[in-house]
Amino acid sequence: MPLNTLAYATRLQTALDKKAEETMTSSWMDANAGQVVYHGGREIKIPKMSLTGLKDYDRDNGYPSGGVSLAYETMIMEKDRGTKFQLDEMDIDETNFVISASTVAGEFQRTKVIPEVDAYRYSRIATLCTDNAVSYDMEEAKVFEHLLDDIAAVTDKVGENETLVISINSLVKAKLEKLETFKKSISVEDFLRGEIQTKVKAVNGVALMPVPSARMRTKYIFKDGKTDGQEEGGFAPADDAKQINWIIMPKRAPIAVCKQDKIKIFTPEQNQMADAWLFTYRKYHDLWVKDSYKDVVRTNTGTILTSKQDT
């Protein structure tokens, strides 16, 4: 039976989406996209509420007037990324197409798409939230102490009832796990990533989400494929990028939006460029942080100095 490329592309995309939700360290941020308004194109609208505060009650005139306004702020999605690749017809036929296509698409997403989206999101948060950021060198034995201080600084701004998340550099987490004080403070908590319920380690009830260190920089170059030396595409840290140790944020602060995440498949007969199966992939996405949380999110950067560990 001839392969229905449209139906297969849909099934393949569904499988890749599920895998991304399981493996992308920032996938939990997509849940906040439900509050945005989107009618196509580059623009999305994010709700923005402002309220007046309490005023003195007047015994003669009663309640003082107050106000509430709900407006939508228009934002522009900037990250429109894509690629195409081909499988020669001599190397593949309909018999082994499904296996080959799944392997290629899965590897592409695992090694290229997921790391880039993660890296963009964390660097974007670091760029948007500078008011509460800190950068200093710290001794290895004092890393946990600094982490607790940063948790306290965020909690002081939002209160005890706000759910927080710590996106932590995996290499930093490895250093923490050598400390007895850290080991004694760890608990295991439920954490919802999209529709997936997982168990994660937590400090003072705050979920720890490990992130590969290569995705935790303050600035990246996202290669356009046109500039000299960028033909292979992908991304790389900028020369002036700082290593991020951790980002502590309210779970509802980042709004990650993805409005196009498509794979299209063309047969060798449909492909006018070569005698090959053609795959095209496009991802249209961006991330914002609510204004009310920009001075709350705490990004910690700086060098961790080797020192005697506590016992």
C-alpha positions, -999 to +999 in steps of 0.1 A: +000+000+000+015+034-009+026+055+020+003+083+030+029+109+037+005+134+052-009+109+077+025+096+085+039+131+090+011+138+115+017+107+134+055+113+135+050+149+147+027+137+175+053+112+186+081+138+185+059+163+204+054+137+232+091+130+233+099+167+235+076+171+264+094+143+282+130+154+275+130+192+270+140+206+304+119+238+298+088+220+285+069+230+317+069+266+305+046+258+276+017+253+300+015+291+306+008+297+269-029+290+274-035+326+285-023+342+253-044+353+223-032+343+189-049+349+155-020+339+132+011+357+120+039+369+141+018+387+168+005+373+200-013+391+228-005+386+265-030+397+291-019+425+314-038+434+345-034+465+367-052+473+400-054+503+423-045+497+459-064+503+492-073+538+502-088+553+533-125+546+539-146+578+543-173+576+570-194+602+551-188+592+515-182+555+520-158+535+498-132+553+478-132+546+441-108+521+427-100+507+393-090+476+374-079+474+339-073+444+317-054+450+285-036+429+261+000+437+252+011+428+217+043+409+214+062+397+183+076+362+180+112+364+168+124+328+166+113+314+132+137+285+126+136+257+100+156+233+079+152+206+053+171+174+046+169+146+020+172+109+019+183+096-015+158+072-031+185+047-037+192+044+000+156+042+011+122+028-002+088+025+013+097-008+030+122+008+053+110+044+050+091+045+083+121+032+103+146+055+085+124+086+088+116+080+124+153+076+132+164+107+113+136+129+128+141+116+163+178+122+162+174+156+147+150+167+174+171+151+202+204+166+191+194+199+174+159+211+182+155+204+219+189+218+230+184+250+209+149+257+223+161+251+259+192+273+253+171+301+238+146+300+267+171+302+295+192+329+278+160+348+271+149+347+307+184+359+318+181+388+293+146+399+304+151+395+341+182+416+351+168+435+381+171+406+405+201+389+389+233+382+408+268+375+395+298+366+417+324+340+423+316+315+451+335+287+468+324+252+460+316+245+497+294+275+498+273+268+467+244+254+487+244+283+511+242+307+481+214+286+466+194+289+498+200+326+500+187+330+464+156+309+472+150+332+502+154+363+481+128+351+456+104+339+483+107+373+501+093+389+470+065+365+462+056+349+495+055+313+507+025+302+487+040+308+452+052+277+434+089+281+425+111+262+401+149+261+401+164+254+366+199+244+376+231+238+357+238+200+358+275+206+367+265+228+396+240+202+407+267+176+407+288+198+430+258+202+453+253+165+455+288+161+471+277+183+501+262+165+531+241+196+539+225+194+505+219+157+507+201+161+541+178+188+527+166+170+496+130+158+493+111+142+463+082+161+449+056+157+422+061+179+392+038+185+363+054+190+328+026+196+304+005+164+308+033+144+322+035+139+360+071+132+372+090+130+404+118+155+410+143+164+437+134+195+457+151+219+481+127+234+507+099+222+485+112+239+454+117+216+424+152+212+410+152+209+372+187+199+360+197+215+326+228+205+306+255+231+311+257+239+274+222+252+275+228+275+305+245+306+291+233+342+292+237+347+255+238+326+223+244+331+186+216+314+167+232+307+133+212+319+102+229+296+077+238+326+056+267+343+074+302+330+067+310+301+090+273+295+099+264+271+071+257+242+094+232+262+114+224+255+150+236+277+179+267+285+200+275+306+231+284+342+224+319+353+232+307+374+261+282+349+274+282+340+311+276+306+325+243+304+344+245+285+377+207+285+383+175+304+376+149+306+404+115+316+392+078+313+399+064+285+379+038+308+362+063+335+353+077+324+319+053+322+290+067+299+263+048+300+230+052+277+200+028+283+171+043+262+144+061+229+148+057+210+117+073+182+097+064+178+060+073+148+039+076+148+001+081+117-020+109+115-046+081+121-072+069+153-055+105+165-048+115+187-077+151+193-064+164+158-063+156+121-066+151+118-029+127+119-001+124+155+012+118+165+049+111+200+059+108+212+095+098+246+109+096+258+145+081+292+153+085+301+189+094+326+216+093+333+253+083+362+275+082+368+313+052+386+328+061+421+338+050+415+374+077+388+377+106+404+359+121+418+392+114+385+410+132+359+388+167+354+401+195+344+377+228+334+394+260+335+373+297+334+382+326+311+387+325+283+413+359+281+429+373+247+441+375+246+478+372+221+507+338+205+508+318+202+540+313+168+556 
